[in-house]
Amino acid sequence: MLRFLTRRVLGAAVILVLISLVTYLLFFALPSDPALLSCGKNCTPSNIAQIHKNLGLDKPIIVQWWDYLIGIFGGRHLPLGNCPAPCFGLSFNNQTPVWALLKDRYPTTLSLAIGGSFIFLVVGVGLGLVSAWKQGSVFDRAASSVSLLGQSVQIYFIGPLAIYLLSYKLGWLNRGQDPSWGAHPGSSLTGLVLPCLVMSVIFWSNYSRQTRSLMVEQLSEEHVRTARAKGMGSRYVFLRYALRGAMGPIITIFGIDLGSVFGGAIITEATFGLHGLGNLAVSAVTQQDLPLEMGVMLIGATSIVIFNIIVDACYALIDPRIRLA
């Protein structure tokens, strides 16, 4: 298992380095002149030349990227002083360290992603299991219909509807607020319930259908029929044999969907007025703040890669053959 995880971590490190190279080239090599974006409205040739020197834009692009990469791990010297690791540079808009902005907004996006994932996995897989157990029943048909409806709606449609009904009209749930886990963990939890529920709707609808399909397929496999022929109970066979066979594909689908989970969190932030990475990314793009765009991109990519490693580890625990591959 240790060897398997070591290979995955090393592979992930290579992927992140390549992502940083490609994104740096896209953001800093393709624009006409990043110094103009940093300078603002009142620019003179001497100001632009000084910004080129301060930001290291007078160096070859590969050297610029390498200095940026080293700064993330070891820090670097910037025009306003030393930037301790992890240093993602300074925002063009307000000269604030990018890491300070990311650190302030990241907990909201991460909380939405984890909370939403927990809900849609529990609800989606649970509904799929019950539907497979009672296939052909009224519950099965009703669950399939609800899942199909859930896949058809969008967050920006169901979000305002849920806010009106569950928050304003009935008063059951908080409208949604940014978490502050250190100071107010209780209110942070209640403030994320409704956004996480809304974000999970599309996903649990898909996982319900996928789980039911996989379980029905597993129940017709030869090893399941053999277990039944040996006199094992239906519930034991269902949970011990069929479920274990279906969990591998479900985990694989979850690993593929991680990017969509973060995308759903960003849309949910906009719908509920939360201040996370999505709000920060929109602001960075609108203001052409290249260092901030770069930081958001790398933090998002790193999060997805880390979660994929965790998913791979869970998959390897379920199926030992994966560890030997």
C-alpha positions as CSV (number, residue, x, y, z in Angstrom):
1,M,0.0,0.0,0.0
2,L,2.9,2.4,0.8
3,R,4.5,1.7,-2.6
4,F,1.1,2.4,-4.3
5,L,0.6,5.7,-2.5
6,T,4.2,6.7,-3.2
7,R,3.7,6.2,-6.9
8,R,0.5,8.2,-6.8
9,V,2.0,11.1,-4.9
10,L,5.0,11.3,-7.2
11,G,2.7,11.1,-10.3
12,A,0.6,13.9,-8.8
13,A,3.6,16.1,-8.1
14,V,4.7,15.8,-11.8
15,I,1.1,16.6,-12.9
16,L,1.0,19.7,-10.7
17,V,4.4,20.9,-12.0
18,L,3.1,20.6,-15.6
19,I,-0.1,22.4,-14.7
20,S,1.8,25.2,-13.2
21,L,4.0,25.5,-16.3
22,V,1.1,25.5,-18.7
23,T,-1.0,28.0,-16.7
24,Y,2.0,30.3,-16.2
25,L,2.7,30.3,-20.0
26,L,-1.0,31.0,-20.7
27,F,-1.3,33.8,-18.2
28,F,2.1,35.5,-18.5
29,A,3.4,34.7,-22.0
30,L,0.3,35.1,-24.1
31,P,-1.0,38.5,-22.7
32,S,0.6,41.5,-24.5
33,D,2.3,42.8,-21.4
34,P,1.4,41.8,-17.8
35,A,3.2,44.9,-16.6
36,L,0.5,47.1,-18.1
37,L,-2.1,45.2,-16.0
38,S,-0.1,45.8,-12.9
39,C,0.7,49.4,-13.6
40,G,-2.9,50.6,-13.8
41,K,-4.1,53.8,-15.6
42,N,-1.3,56.2,-14.9
43,C,1.6,54.4,-16.7
44,T,4.8,55.9,-18.0
45,P,7.5,54.0,-19.9
46,S,9.8,54.4,-16.8
47,N,7.0,52.9,-14.6
48,I,6.5,50.0,-16.9
49,A,10.3,49.3,-17.1
50,Q,10.5,49.4,-13.2
51,I,7.6,46.9,-13.0
52,H,9.3,44.6,-15.5
53,K,12.4,44.6,-13.2
54,N,10.4,44.2,-10.0
55,L,8.3,41.3,-11.3
56,G,11.2,39.7,-13.1
57,L,9.4,40.1,-16.4
58,D,12.7,41.0,-18.1
59,K,13.9,37.4,-17.6
60,P,13.2,34.5,-20.0
61,I,9.7,33.1,-19.5
62,I,11.0,29.7,-18.3
63,V,13.2,31.5,-15.7
64,Q,10.2,33.5,-14.6
65,W,8.1,30.3,-14.1
66,W,11.0,28.6,-12.2
67,D,11.3,31.6,-9.8
68,Y,7.5,31.4,-9.3
69,L,7.6,27.7,-8.6
70,I,10.5,28.0,-6.2
71,G,8.7,30.9,-4.4
72,I,5.7,28.6,-3.7
73,F,7.9,26.3,-1.7
74,G,10.7,28.6,-0.4
75,G,9.3,32.1,-0.6
76,R,10.9,34.9,-2.6
77,H,11.7,38.6,-2.5
78,L,9.0,40.9,-4.0
79,P,9.0,44.7,-4.5
80,L,7.1,45.3,-1.2
81,G,9.4,42.9,0.8
82,N,9.9,39.3,1.4
83,C,7.1,36.9,0.6
84,P,7.2,33.8,2.8
85,A,6.2,30.4,1.5
86,P,3.8,29.6,0.0
87,C,4.3,32.7,-2.1
88,F,1.9,33.1,-5.1
89,G,2.9,36.7,-5.8
90,L,1.0,39.9,-5.2
91,S,-2.4,40.8,-6.5
92,F,-2.2,43.4,-9.3
93,N,-5.4,45.0,-7.9
94,N,-4.4,45.8,-4.3
95,Q,-0.9,44.5,-3.9
96,T,-2.1,42.0,-1.3
97,P,-0.3,38.7,-1.1
98,V,-2.3,36.2,-3.2
99,W,-1.9,33.5,-0.5
100,A,-3.6,35.7,2.1
101,L,-6.6,36.1,-0.3
102,L,-6.7,32.3,-1.1
103,K,-6.4,31.4,2.6
104,D,-9.3,33.6,3.5
105,R,-11.7,32.3,0.7
106,Y,-10.6,28.6,0.4
107,P,-12.4,27.3,3.6
108,T,-15.8,28.3,2.1
109,T,-15.3,26.4,-1.2
110,L,-13.7,23.4,0.6
111,S,-16.6,23.2,3.1
112,L,-19.1,23.3,0.3
113,A,-17.3,20.6,-1.7
114,I,-16.9,18.2,1.3
115,G,-20.4,18.8,2.7
116,G,-22.0,18.5,-0.7
117,S,-20.0,15.3,-1.4
118,F,-21.0,13.7,1.9
119,I,-24.7,14.4,1.3
120,F,-24.9,13.3,-2.3
121,L,-22.9,10.1,-1.6
122,V,-25.0,9.1,1.4
123,V,-28.4,10.1,-0.2
124,G,-27.5,9.0,-3.7
125,V,-25.9,5.6,-2.9
126,G,-28.5,5.0,-0.2
127,L,-31.4,5.6,-2.6
128,G,-29.7,3.4,-5.2
129,L,-29.3,0.5,-2.8
130,V,-32.9,0.6,-1.6
131,S,-34.1,0.9,-5.2
132,A,-32.0,-2.1,-6.2
133,W,-33.2,-4.1,-3.2
134,K,-36.8,-3.3,-4.1
135,Q,-36.5,-3.2,-7.9
136,G,-39.8,-3.0,-9.7
137,S,-41.6,-1.7,-6.6
138,V,-43.4,1.6,-6.2
139,F,-40.4,3.0,-4.2
140,D,-38.1,2.0,-7.1
141,R,-40.2,3.8,-9.7
142,A,-40.7,6.8,-7.5
143,A,-37.0,7.1,-6.7
144,S,-36.1,6.8,-10.4
145,S,-38.6,9.6,-11.3
146,V,-37.2,11.9,-8.6
147,S,-33.6,11.2,-9.7
148,L,-34.5,12.0,-13.3
149,L,-36.1,15.2,-12.2
150,G,-33.1,16.1,-10.0
151,Q,-30.7,15.6,-12.9
152,S,-32.8,18.0,-15.0
153,V,-32.7,21.0,-12.7
154,Q,-29.8,23.4,-12.2
155,I,-28.3,25.0,-9.1
156,Y,-29.1,28.5,-10.2
157,F,-32.8,27.5,-10.5
158,I,-33.3,25.3,-7.5
159,G,-31.1,27.5,-5.3
160,P,-33.4,30.6,-5.2
161,L,-36.4,28.3,-4.9
162,A,-34.9,26.6,-1.9
163,I,-34.0,29.9,-0.3
164,Y,-37.5,31.2,-0.7
165,L,-39.3,28.0,0.5
166,L,-36.9,26.6,3.2
167,S,-35.5,29.8,4.5
168,Y,-37.9,32.8,4.0
169,K,-41.2,31.0,3.9
170,L,-40.8,28.1,6.3
171,G,-37.8,29.3,8.3
172,W,-36.4,25.8,8.6
173,L,-32.8,26.5,7.4
174,N,-30.3,29.4,7.4
175,R,-30.2,31.2,4.0
176,G,-26.4,30.4,3.9
177,Q,-23.4,32.2,5.2
178,D,-19.6,32.0,5.0
179,P,-18.1,29.5,7.6
180,S,-15.9,30.6,10.4
181,W,-15.0,27.2,11.9
182,G,-12.6,28.5,14.5
183,A,-14.8,31.2,16.0
184,H,-18.4,29.9,15.3
185,P,-18.4,26.2,14.4
186,G,-22.1,25.8,15.2
187,S,-23.4,28.7,13.0
188,S,-20.9,27.7,10.3
189,L,-22.5,24.3,10.1
190,T,-26.0,25.5,10.0
191,G,-25.1,28.2,7.5
192,L,-23.9,25.6,5.0
193,V,-26.6,23.1,5.3
194,L,-28.9,24.7,2.7
195,P,-26.1,25.4,0.1
196,C,-24.7,21.9,0.5
197,L,-28.2,20.4,0.1
198,V,-28.8,22.4,-3.1
199,M,-25.4,21.6,-4.6
200,S,-25.9,17.9,-3.9
201,V,-29.2,17.5,-5.7
202,I,-27.8,17.1,-9.2
203,F,-25.1,14.8,-8.0
204,W,-27.2,12.5,-5.8
205,S,-29.7,12.1,-8.6
206,N,-26.9,10.7,-10.8
207,Y,-25.4,8.5,-8.1
208,S,-28.8,7.1,-7.2
209,R,-29.3,5.9,-10.8
210,Q,-25.7,4.7,-11.2
211,T,-25.8,2.8,-7.9
212,R,-29.1,1.1,-8.8
213,S,-27.8,0.1,-12.2
214,L,-24.5,-1.3,-10.8
215,M,-26.3,-3.2,-8.0
216,V,-28.8,-4.8,-10.4
217,E,-25.9,-5.8,-12.7
218,Q,-24.0,-7.3,-9.7
219,L,-27.0,-9.2,-8.5
220,S,-27.0,-11.1,-11.8
221,E,-23.3,-12.0,-11.6
222,E,-22.3,-15.7,-11.2
223,H,-20.5,-15.3,-7.9
224,V,-23.7,-13.7,-6.4
225,R,-25.8,-16.6,-7.7
226,T,-23.3,-19.1,-6.3
227,A,-23.5,-17.4,-2.9
228,R,-27.3,-17.7,-3.0
229,A,-27.1,-21.3,-4.0
230,K,-25.0,-22.1,-1.0
231,G,-27.8,-21.0,1.2
232,M,-26.6,-17.5,2.3
233,G,-29.2,-15.0,3.2
234,S,-30.4,-12.5,0.7
235,R,-29.4,-9.5,2.8
236,Y,-25.9,-10.9,3.5
237,V,-25.4,-11.6,-0.2
238,F,-26.7,-8.1,-1.2
239,L,-24.3,-6.3,1.2
240,R,-21.3,-8.6,1.2
241,Y,-21.0,-9.6,-2.4
242,A,-23.1,-7.3,-4.6
243,L,-22.3,-4.0,-2.8
244,R,-18.6,-4.7,-2.7
245,G,-18.5,-5.3,-6.4
246,A,-20.4,-2.1,-7.1
247,M,-18.4,0.1,-4.8
248,G,-15.3,0.1,-7.1
249,P,-17.1,1.7,-10.1
250,I,-18.9,4.2,-7.7
251,I,-15.6,5.3,-6.3
252,T,-14.1,5.6,-9.8
253,I,-17.1,7.8,-10.9
254,F,-16.6,9.9,-7.8
255,G,-12.9,10.5,-8.6
256,I,-13.9,11.6,-12.1
257,D,-16.6,13.9,-10.7
258,L,-14.3,15.8,-8.3
259,G,-13.7,18.6,-10.8
260,S,-17.5,18.9,-11.3
261,V,-17.9,19.0,-7.5
262,F,-15.6,22.1,-7.3
263,G,-17.4,23.6,-10.2
264,G,-20.7,23.0,-8.5
265,A,-19.3,24.7,-5.3
266,I,-18.4,27.8,-7.4
267,I,-21.9,28.1,-8.9
268,T,-23.4,27.5,-5.4
269,E,-21.3,30.4,-4.0
270,A,-22.7,32.7,-6.6
271,T,-26.3,31.6,-6.0
272,F,-26.1,32.0,-2.2
273,G,-23.8,35.0,-2.1
274,L,-20.9,33.2,-0.4
275,H,-17.4,34.4,-0.6
276,G,-15.2,31.5,-1.8
277,L,-12.7,30.7,-4.6
278,G,-15.5,31.1,-7.2
279,N,-16.2,34.7,-6.2
280,L,-12.5,35.4,-6.0
281,A,-11.9,33.8,-9.5
282,V,-14.6,35.9,-11.1
283,S,-13.1,39.1,-9.5
284,A,-9.7,38.1,-10.7
285,V,-10.9,37.5,-14.3
286,T,-12.9,40.8,-14.3
287,Q,-10.0,42.8,-13.1
288,Q,-7.4,40.9,-15.2
289,D,-5.5,40.1,-12.0
290,L,-3.1,37.5,-13.4
291,P,-1.3,36.4,-10.1
292,L,-4.7,35.9,-8.4
293,E,-6.0,33.9,-11.4
294,M,-2.9,31.8,-11.3
295,G,-3.2,31.2,-7.6
296,V,-6.9,30.2,-7.8
297,M,-6.1,27.8,-10.7
298,L,-3.2,26.1,-8.8
299,I,-5.2,25.8,-5.5
300,G,-8.1,24.2,-7.4
301,A,-5.9,21.8,-9.3
302,T,-4.0,20.8,-6.2
303,S,-7.3,20.1,-4.3
304,I,-8.6,17.9,-7.1
305,V,-5.3,16.0,-7.3
306,I,-5.2,15.4,-3.6
307,F,-8.8,14.2,-3.5
308,N,-8.0,11.9,-6.4
309,I,-5.2,10.4,-4.4
310,I,-7.6,9.8,-1.5
311,V,-10.1,8.2,-3.9
312,D,-7.3,5.9,-5.4
313,A,-6.3,4.9,-1.9
314,C,-10.0,3.9,-1.0
315,Y,-10.2,2.0,-4.3
316,A,-7.0,0.2,-3.5
317,L,-8.4,-0.8,-0.1
318,I,-11.5,-2.3,-1.7
319,D,-9.7,-4.0,-4.5
320,P,-6.2,-5.3,-3.6
321,R,-5.4,-5.9,-7.3
322,I,-5.1,-2.2,-7.8
323,R,-2.2,-2.0,-5.4
324,L,-0.3,-4.5,-7.6
325,A,-0.9,-2.8,-10.9
